[in-house]
């Protein structure tokens, strides 16, 4: 199938009621089609596989805020004389998604432990960020920090940029499929939180070339240590994922364990120019 036909199929999938308001990159669906079409005898089976993978990538089952309402509450919080209002609004936004909701109890001490390993980043990448940028206040980083955030859901990215602007940060969030187009920005630290295992489900073995494509001094990969239902321990399987990905690379790892999550602080050896 030629590229024009693949593009047409991708546009058709994205125009469905399920996805048409999300502003997903057409490149994401084209990438899935290019993987699945050669694997299936019929186009119908390939399209079913693509739709299933896209569902897993977007992960609506993990939750999302009402984006217009979240934006309204952020505006109210920044206009409020209450110094805690912004922090409360950010916590409410973080609570809307399972990935960040699970970390709420850890926020106060979470980032200080990370920066003890990496140093304070001047430039930070947040890869497949979800709602994580709303943790910025707990990171205790200066407003001069260049905080680049990448996600494939446009309403989410728009909300993040609105928050960044209100907070006094540059609005550096972008709609970008980082697997298809890894960020070219040089950074001190990249955060890749609770996504490496989902990337493997999307495309087995993709983490290694993706990690190597990044131009960062430190790559912080976090993975859950238990299932969402808290019925299965995932720690050893996720450790294997990380160390198998790094096999043969001289990239030292510092492990930081938290309740329900482990962070692999990976030093890539790439030094940024000062």
Phi, psi and omega per residue, in radians:
X1 nan 2.334 -3.103
X2 -1.385 2.948 -3.044
X3 -1.115 -0.599 3.138
X4 -1.131 -0.690 3.126
X5 -1.199 -0.699 3.100
X6 -1.087 -0.769 3.123
X7 -1.054 -0.719 -3.140
X8 -1.127 -0.739 3.090
X9 -1.098 -0.723 -3.130
X10 -1.100 -0.781 3.131
X11 -1.086 -0.676 3.128
X12 -1.108 -0.750 3.109
X13 -1.114 -0.740 -3.088
X14 -1.275 -0.286 3.122
X15 -1.496 -0.056 3.129
X16 -1.167 2.750 -3.101
X17 -0.998 -0.573 -3.088
X18 -1.149 -0.576 -2.974
X19 -2.078 -0.183 -2.934
X20 -1.143 -0.400 -3.128
X21 -1.667 0.049 -3.045
X22 -1.649 -0.237 3.114
X23 1.078 0.624 -3.103
X24 -1.196 2.568 3.122
X25 -1.168 2.345 3.100
X26 -1.113 -0.457 -3.141
X27 -1.070 -0.569 3.136
X28 -1.095 -0.832 -3.101
X29 -1.250 -0.645 3.070
X30 -1.052 -0.729 3.112
X31 -1.067 -0.762 3.109
X32 -1.132 -0.734 3.122
X33 -1.091 -0.728 3.136
X34 -1.101 -0.545 3.080
X35 -1.308 -0.795 -2.928
X36 -1.508 -0.554 -3.079
X37 -1.024 -0.732 3.128
X38 -1.249 -0.262 -3.044
X39 -1.552 -0.202 -3.008
X40 -2.156 2.557 -3.130
X41 -1.268 -0.596 -3.119
X42 -2.020 2.624 3.097
X43 -1.116 -0.608 3.131
X44 -1.044 -0.798 3.135
X45 -1.108 -0.692 3.123
X46 -1.118 -0.747 -3.141
X47 -1.163 -0.647 3.074
X48 -1.081 -0.725 3.121
X49 -1.144 -0.698 3.115
X50 -1.113 -0.788 -3.138
X51 -1.101 -0.661 3.117
X52 -1.160 -0.753 3.113
X53 -1.145 -0.698 3.125
X54 -1.121 -0.690 3.071
X55 -1.032 -0.745 -3.138
X56 -1.202 -0.589 3.124
X57 -1.203 -0.843 -3.114
X58 -1.243 -0.573 3.037
X59 0.896 1.025 3.127
X60 -1.101 -0.382 3.142
X61 -1.218 -0.233 3.111
X62 -1.498 -0.209 3.049
X63 1.776 2.765 3.119
X64 -2.784 2.620 3.054
X65 -1.364 2.929 2.878
X66 -1.334 1.848 -2.952
X67 -1.090 -0.807 3.082
X68 -1.056 -0.705 3.131
X69 -1.175 -0.694 3.103
X70 -1.102 -0.692 3.104
X71 -1.127 -0.717 3.127
X72 -1.084 -0.748 -3.125
X73 -1.202 -0.589 3.055
X74 -1.131 -0.777 3.107
X75 -1.021 -0.780 3.118
X76 -1.067 -0.742 -3.095
X77 -1.118 -0.753 -3.137
X78 -1.235 -0.402 3.096
X79 -1.499 -0.193 -3.055
X80 -1.368 2.526 3.047
X81 -1.312 -0.201 -3.134
X82 -1.293 2.045 -3.090
X83 -1.136 -0.302 -3.137
X84 -1.605 -0.107 -3.015
X85 -1.080 -0.730 -3.108
X86 -1.166 -0.753 3.129
X87 -1.063 -0.717 3.134
X88 -1.156 -0.683 3.122
X89 -1.159 -0.678 3.111
X90 -1.159 -0.724 3.103
X91 -1.069 -0.713 3.131
X92 -1.108 -0.687 3.110
X93 -1.178 -0.762 3.103
X94 -1.050 -0.580 -3.102
X95 -1.255 -0.202 -3.078
X96 -1.359 -0.233 -3.088
X97 -2.197 2.385 -3.033
X98 -1.017 -0.696 -3.060
X99 -1.069 -0.797 -3.126
X100 -1.494 -0.481 3.094
X101 -1.051 -0.669 -3.120
X102 -1.140 -0.366 -3.081
X103 -1.678 -0.066 -3.029
X104 -0.971 -0.733 -3.095
X105 -1.219 -0.273 -3.072
X106 -1.703 -0.166 -2.881
X107 -0.960 -0.722 -3.000
X108 -1.043 -0.622 -3.111
X109 -1.966 -0.010 -2.998
X110 -1.130 -0.943 -2.979
X111 -1.318 -0.542 3.112
X112 -1.050 -0.626 3.104
X113 -1.192 -0.635 3.104
X114 -1.155 -0.818 -3.068
X115 -1.232 -0.398 3.035
X116 -1.085 -0.519 3.124
X117 -1.477 -0.794 -2.984
X118 -1.666 -0.324 -2.874
X119 1.415 2.831 -3.139
X120 -1.211 2.167 3.133
X121 -1.332 2.429 2.986
X122 -1.549 -0.596 3.069
X123 -2.194 2.256 -2.998
X124 -2.256 2.322 3.013
X125 -1.880 2.337 3.058
X126 -2.026 1.831 -2.932
X127 -1.650 2.250 -3.039
X128 0.870 1.000 -2.812
X129 -1.234 -0.454 -3.020
X130 1.019 -2.336 3.135
X131 -1.717 0.138 -3.037
X132 -0.992 -0.572 -3.139
X133 -1.004 -0.318 3.091
X134 -1.275 0.031 3.013
X135 -1.548 0.048 -2.995
X136 -0.927 -0.742 -3.096
X137 -1.047 -0.561 -3.130
X138 -1.395 -0.261 3.104
X139 -1.298 -0.400 3.137
X140 0.976 0.791 3.073
X141 -1.791 2.666 3.141
X142 -1.237 2.770 3.121
X143 -1.198 -0.198 3.070
X144 -1.359 -0.132 3.126
X145 -1.074 2.319 3.014
X146 -1.543 1.852 -3.024
X147 -1.913 1.790 3.107
X148 -1.662 2.193 -3.137
X149 -2.137 2.405 -3.071
X150 -2.220 2.277 3.081
X151 -2.668 2.869 -3.112
X152 -1.760 -0.070 -3.100
X153 -1.732 1.943 -3.016
X154 -1.079 -0.789 3.116
X155 -1.021 -0.580 3.101
X156 -1.170 -0.805 3.135
X157 -1.107 -0.710 3.104
X158 -1.069 -0.725 3.116
X159 -1.145 -0.727 3.116
X160 -1.077 -0.773 3.141
X161 -1.153 -0.595 3.073
X162 -1.131 -0.758 3.091
X163 -1.084 -0.818 3.135
X164 -0.973 -0.777 -3.125
X165 -1.118 -0.773 3.117
X166 -1.106 -0.628 -3.092
X167 -1.333 -0.305 -3.121
X168 1.723 0.191 3.060
X169 -1.619 2.786 3.001
X170 -1.192 2.443 3.136
X171 -1.370 1.415 -2.990
X172 -1.842 0.357 3.041
X173 -1.423 2.515 -3.077
X174 -2.443 2.539 2.976
X175 -1.393 1.935 -3.080
X176 -2.755 2.299 3.016
X177 -1.458 1.788 -3.008
X178 -1.206 -0.342 3.087
X179 -1.316 -0.708 3.101
X180 -1.297 -0.671 -3.088
X181 -2.354 1.484 3.121
X182 -1.049 2.466 -3.139
X183 -1.023 2.429 3.126
X184 -1.664 -0.027 -3.106
X185 -1.195 2.322 3.010
X186 -1.377 2.369 -3.068
X187 -2.563 2.737 3.055
X188 -1.258 -0.759 -3.040
X189 -2.419 2.418 2.943
X190 -2.060 2.329 3.075
X191 -1.766 2.201 3.109
X192 -2.267 1.454 -2.910
X193 -1.717 2.152 3.018
X194 0.937 0.710 -3.117
X195 -2.286 -0.384 -3.023
X196 -1.048 -0.684 -3.140
X197 -1.200 -0.585 3.107
X198 -1.279 -0.562 3.046
X199 -1.116 -0.692 3.112
X200 -1.089 -0.641 3.106
X201 -1.178 -0.601 3.134
X202 -1.250 -0.768 -3.087
X203 -2.689 1.800 -3.055
X204 -1.005 2.290 3.098
X205 1.463 0.111 -3.035
X206 -1.348 -0.346 -3.028
X207 -1.115 -0.738 -3.071
X208 -1.043 -0.951 3.111
X209 -1.115 -0.554 3.104
X210 -1.151 -0.836 -3.137
X211 -1.078 -0.693 -3.121
X212 -1.210 -0.406 3.140
X213 -1.352 -0.301 -3.092
X214 -1.315 2.517 -3.128
X215 -1.882 1.172 -3.044
X216 -2.300 2.625 3.105
X217 -1.356 -0.647 3.133
X218 -2.255 2.338 3.020
X219 -2.021 2.068 -3.121
X220 -1.835 1.860 -3.110
X221 -1.795 2.070 3.067
X222 -1.916 2.570 3.112
X223 -2.467 2.570 3.108
X224 -1.205 2.558 3.098
X225 -1.726 -0.047 3.069
X226 -2.588 2.766 -3.134
X227 -1.206 2.856 -3.141
X228 -0.967 -0.662 3.139
X229 -1.438 -0.024 3.122
X230 1.071 0.531 -3.132
X231 -1.790 -0.281 -3.058
X232 -2.293 2.351 3.067
X233 -1.458 2.174 -3.052
X234 -1.888 0.020 -2.929
X235 -1.040 -0.932 -3.041
X236 -1.189 -0.654 3.092
X237 -1.102 -0.680 -3.135
X238 -1.330 -0.542 2.992
X239 -1.055 -0.787 3.129
X240 -1.056 -0.716 3.126
X241 -0.975 -0.849 -3.093
X242 -1.156 -0.855 -3.049
X243 -1.277 -0.518 3.016
X244 -1.172 -0.656 3.105
X245 -1.122 -0.614 -3.079
X246 -1.582 0.002 -3.053
X247 -0.947 2.170 3.117
X248 1.532 -0.167 3.081
X249 -1.632 2.417 3.129
X250 -1.552 1.131 -3.111
X251 -2.051 1.741 -3.115
X252 -1.077 2.577 -3.085
X253 -2.179 2.319 2.952
X254 -1.958 2.162 -3.141
X255 -1.658 2.344 3.038
X256 -2.142 2.082 -3.116
X257 -1.757 2.359 3.070
X258 -2.227 2.974 3.091
X259 -1.147 2.016 3.083
X260 1.433 0.031 -3.040
X261 -2.717 2.523 3.017
X262 -2.187 2.409 3.130
X263 -1.980 2.183 3.068
X264 -1.720 1.898 3.139
X265 -1.567 1.850 -2.980
X266 -1.859 2.089 3.115
X267 -1.601 1.997 -3.005
X268 -1.452 -0.307 -3.081
X269 1.501 -0.064 3.090
X270 -1.444 2.024 -3.108
X271 -1.727 2.277 3.100
X272 -1.380 2.561 3.027
X273 -1.259 2.399 3.138
X274 -1.616 nan nan
